[in-house]
């Protein structure tokens, strides 16, 4: 009996270890030298595969995800939703627009010499962002020289304050500006007729529950998470350099599109994909 009595606690320990690795470990803060999203296993229903014509491998749009250092107080990190979000969005862009899209994506650090080869970059869980000193001037130069940064999936006041502190290190003389939904960026590809709060994309669990709860905001954060904010940082000519999506989780809308029919139709199809198709096509 003593032998068998050990089995249950051992199973509990093993299960806890696996969950910790998936949800609190590598899945969110992976420090390995990973070059493309294609190198990582799917965390959802699998990722699409496609190819482009030989000779046009570099004449493509590439989803370039920033591999950043996580602040010590934060659980989440740069790898959230990867690789499914990156590859699903890339595939949908290939389907929905005239863009040819890189079928592998790119994972890149701000100090990588190849950064300037990618005019569009993405930072997820910006509430956990911790820029290294040497990354700050590189990001400033990248953005002022025509680069475009999309920031997504961070919630509440504490996470906003962390991101604001970090981006002010990059642009101490520029303020994020709230965008109205009649701004041209929301109408240049697909005309978006929804309000900001109607554009809120929850994580897949809250999204499925929202059929009965009607709650689409995350509740495990400090401060206001109900109200969606789309903010931008402009250069001196009025070009958007940084697009900030706060209190919404577009990344889950891409990553989890194949898990639940309701979630796909209500959030992925109506909100996450149209918005990001616009933001990617502006490049």
ChimeraX attribute file (.defattr): number of C-alpha atoms within 10 A of each C-alpha:
attribute: neighborCount
match mode: 1-to-1
recipient: residues
	/A:1	5
	/A:2	6
	/A:3	6
	/A:4	8
	/A:5	9
	/A:6	10
	/A:7	11
	/A:8	10
	/A:9	11
	/A:10	11
	/A:11	11
	/A:12	11
	/A:13	12
	/A:14	12
	/A:15	12
	/A:16	12
	/A:17	13
	/A:18	13
	/A:19	12
	/A:20	13
	/A:21	14
	/A:22	13
	/A:23	14
	/A:24	15
	/A:25	17
	/A:26	16
	/A:27	20
	/A:28	20
	/A:29	20
	/A:30	16
	/A:31	12
	/A:32	8
	/A:33	10
	/A:34	14
	/A:35	17
	/A:36	18
	/A:37	23
	/A:38	20
	/A:39	12
	/A:40	13
	/A:41	12
	/A:42	17
	/A:43	16
	/A:44	16
	/A:45	12
	/A:46	15
	/A:47	18
	/A:48	13
	/A:49	11
	/A:50	10
	/A:51	11
	/A:52	15
	/A:53	7
	/A:54	7
	/A:55	7
	/A:56	10
	/A:57	14
	/A:58	13
	/A:59	12
	/A:60	14
	/A:61	22
	/A:62	23
	/A:63	26
	/A:64	26
	/A:65	27
	/A:66	19
	/A:67	26
	/A:68	24
	/A:69	17
	/A:70	20
	/A:71	15
	/A:72	9
	/A:73	7
	/A:74	13
	/A:75	15
	/A:76	23
	/A:77	27
	/A:78	25
	/A:79	23
	/A:80	22
	/A:81	24
	/A:82	26
	/A:83	26
	/A:84	27
	/A:85	25
	/A:86	27
	/A:87	27
	/A:88	25
	/A:89	25
	/A:90	26
	/A:91	19
	/A:92	16
	/A:93	22
	/A:94	20
	/A:95	12
	/A:96	12
	/A:97	14
	/A:98	9
	/A:99	15
	/A:100	21
	/A:101	26
	/A:102	23
	/A:103	25
	/A:104	21
	/A:105	21
	/A:106	23
	/A:107	24
	/A:108	21
	/A:109	18
	/A:110	22
	/A:111	15
	/A:112	10
	/A:113	10
	/A:114	10
	/A:115	21
	/A:116	17
	/A:117	11
	/A:118	16
	/A:119	19
	/A:120	24
	/A:121	22
	/A:122	20
	/A:123	21
	/A:124	27
	/A:125	26
	/A:126	28
	/A:127	28
	/A:128	24
	/A:129	26
	/A:130	20
	/A:131	19
	/A:132	13
	/A:133	10
	/A:134	10
	/A:135	16
	/A:136	18
	/A:137	16
	/A:138	18
	/A:139	21
	/A:140	16
	/A:141	13
	/A:142	18
	/A:143	22
	/A:144	15
	/A:145	13
	/A:146	15
	/A:147	21
	/A:148	22
	/A:149	24
	/A:150	19
	/A:151	21
	/A:152	22
	/A:153	23
	/A:154	25
	/A:155	28
	/A:156	22
	/A:157	17
	/A:158	15
	/A:159	23
	/A:160	19
	/A:161	12
	/A:162	16
	/A:163	21
	/A:164	17
	/A:165	14
	/A:166	20
	/A:167	23
	/A:168	14
	/A:169	14
	/A:170	20
	/A:171	15
	/A:172	10
	/A:173	7
	/A:174	13
	/A:175	14
	/A:176	17
	/A:177	14
	/A:178	12
	/A:179	17
	/A:180	14
	/A:181	15
	/A:182	12
	/A:183	9
	/A:184	11
	/A:185	18
	/A:186	19
	/A:187	14
	/A:188	14
	/A:189	16
	/A:190	12
	/A:191	14
	/A:192	19
	/A:193	12
	/A:194	12
	/A:195	12
	/A:196	16
	/A:197	15
	/A:198	13
	/A:199	20
	/A:200	24
	/A:201	28
	/A:202	25
	/A:203	22
	/A:204	22
	/A:205	13
	/A:206	18
	/A:207	25
	/A:208	21
	/A:209	13
	/A:210	16
	/A:211	13
	/A:212	8
	/A:213	10
	/A:214	11
	/A:215	15
	/A:216	26
	/A:217	25
	/A:218	20
	/A:219	14
	/A:220	9
	/A:221	14
	/A:222	12
	/A:223	13
	/A:224	15
	/A:225	20
	/A:226	17
	/A:227	15
	/A:228	21
	/A:229	20
	/A:230	19
	/A:231	19
	/A:232	21
	/A:233	20
	/A:234	18
	/A:235	15
	/A:236	8
	/A:237	6
	/A:238	8
	/A:239	13
	/A:240	19
	/A:241	21
	/A:242	21
	/A:243	21
	/A:244	24
	/A:245	22
	/A:246	26
	/A:247	28
	/A:248	29
	/A:249	25
	/A:250	27
	/A:251	28
	/A:252	25
	/A:253	30
	/A:254	26
	/A:255	28
	/A:256	23
	/A:257	26
	/A:258	16
	/A:259	12
	/A:260	13
	/A:261	11
	/A:262	14
	/A:263	27
	/A:264	21
	/A:265	13
	/A:266	16
	/A:267	27
	/A:268	27
	/A:269	15
	/A:270	17
	/A:271	20
	/A:272	24
	/A:273	22
	/A:274	19
	/A:275	21
	/A:276	18
	/A:277	20
	/A:278	20
	/A:279	19
	/A:280	21
	/A:281	15
	/A:282	13
	/A:283	11
